[in-house]
């Protein structure tokens, strides 16, 4: 069974996959910081660390960029 | 509690509609001078001057007809030249006109006309004796005490005796009382736009007919406009016969769909606390900004659920889900809730509990729930049922325009030339707005329907769409990109608007001009022939005022948010934003779904769509509420379920949402609910979710609420209590009591005080108060110093976010695909007579029209499977299966099946999946890969019925 954070995160990652990797990864990270509760962000980091195969590579990279605190304003849907 | 109630009096009837003319003319009527807009009828001018002219066929909701001849007046011009005795309703005022309504000639004419009417009107007309008939009063007024031609003694003695048509569950038609004034026929055609009624025969043989059959079998949609228009008791509500005429009335707002119609609840009894008081009827008010005097079968008639025997009036608790419910005091129930939540938090952490607020509740009730969660629970685990319907609207319109709401008022459609309707079925789901739309279409506007299903608006009496684009479920973004591609590559984009008002323009234009977005390249994805899509795009781009209206067929997809942004792009590149007649207009599902979102029901946002991490905003609430607030977003509804199954989320307060029936993948939801230590349900009924609850708190119906609802056009309407709370508390009081029992002091004297707090802390509501709403009738937010009476049209000179942002809306297909095992795509929708999961409408006679959910299947798919109409079929997806009856129909394309989700026995959401919108997690209800086959057990009971212990609720006629 796929972890919910992997399923939801992969859905986000697919939306940004057409962008250059660096841009996409930053956008995914900002989106997750804005809308995900901290325990879900922690779970995503755990998955990236221990089970990265479950994650879209862009999502796995984004997990490494997550700030500890929520983004203060909503990021652009597309940078 | 403040209960504003007035002695019963119908809204004033000026006889003919007003005109929009700004130029005025002066006339003299019975010696009184009056100044009216040019084009105003003599009848209306007289009424405004305080002179009542007798009338039968005239009413101000309908154009003048001039048939009854009761309103004759004498008209002289300025030179004293007699102009004879014309009908006041059809004669427009001319400057200097002199009118006399009281001359001997006029009196004689009227008396004669009335005698002719009475000569075929039975003496024992029950409407006359009851007081629900204008003829009796008028006969007295015009002095027709005696009828020289005689009167039929009974209804059997009229010229053309006919049986009463009792087929409709809410009203009867008695031809004996009918005077064939055609008000009903005109109401059906001009107001409702259904054209179900006609006049059959000539002379004494003339009779009103619903197309040669009875009302129930006819095309009648039971909106009740004919009943309201009828001047006699020929068309009369059963409730009038059962309960008599009302004694008082209360102006309030409907609690069904997002149109938010204004109604006058007409009531019997001495006052709000009279236990015998009953609603006699709901009459739509002409002053209502959303509906202007019209209604549908739900709002007008389906209020009986509020007094249904299933209604729970006492708090109840039980120790385990296997135990029987035990009625307890409010104190015991509240203590149980608070102790349970505190115990969970002390063992599993502050974030282990949360709440869900309801779009069926008032702004004030919803605001208090999010306050309880944020301040008393100490986390942001608050979400609302908008999660499963229009959350992508909030996200998409905020990203592009800067505010999470539609751009227009409903009236705007009167200025629209081209309507693009996407994924919405207004004649079923938003019927009162649909009537407005049809009126505009009859007046010449053109229509493009983008929907897999051939909805009624594609072709119905006097309405035909120029284009029906039956796009495949899941292909919306490809479709809207193709529309924009045609506009841009044909050079039809509004370059000035883009230059002045928008940003990211060049990047977007380059993106969308790429041939991968062309109708030809996307034809295989959308299923829409390229040439037809091109023609539709050109029509939209060339319209003077083109407007987009959309529903859940846009939002409930894995790319719902992207699609909302795609529509915003299309509106911006064609310059269709910021004036009347244009815009991007969500047709919101529930009565207060806009309001519940506005009131901070999302886990990442305070009221007014301000992120919880914003120190300034959080500071406002921390100071006012006296608590440190969590700066991090909380859990959304599906996150709560996932966390419950993971063991970290263990307590839930659910107000007025039946998540076990309405949320996707029912088995998953039920497992999550079972995994929790404490589930608290606050509702009118023991709903499906209550099967998993430990505490039940009885809620109040809209007839008992004091507060406000905000409709799809951002219109804040007052909801006023018709009765006192039947459960002893207002819903916000229950919420406050839980907060207090958990150690956080929250208290209000009344609902008005809650709105004052909302206004003080939310800039878009700054100018809102109950007193101001009572003055204005309603106001559309933003209401502030710049717009003290509200804002009908948004983004007029600039967007709320400054420049409108064009977003590159890449089409990313859903992962839900048809396979060999599940070769069909299921999509879902609503039907006129039922509402959402049916908790209300199933407890009314609306079941007459829709007693069960039906699966529509294309003839080719049906034949392949040996399915014929009426067969029980199994519907299965990768997550679950159910059984329902099939209807073979060409309304849906081959490869797609369709059903509604109104009945728990069907449980359509047993088959829907966990897939959701990437940005907001709005479920992908509209795309599920399924298989359909003839059920093994053809017979009376279905497999689904056997699995669900709740019996089908039989139609019960009750009165609130």
Interface residues (C-beta under 8 A of the other chain):
Chain A: X4 X7 X8 X11 X12 X14 X15 X17 X18 X31 X34 X35 X36 X37 X38 X39 X40 X69 X70 X71 X72 X73 X74 X76 X77 X78
Chain B: X351 X380 X381 X395 X396 X398 X399 X558 X559 X561 X562 X565 X603 X604 X611 X612 X613 X614 X615 X631 X632 X633 X634 X635 X638 X639 X642 X643 X648 X805 X807 X808 X810 X812 X914 X916 X918 X919 X921
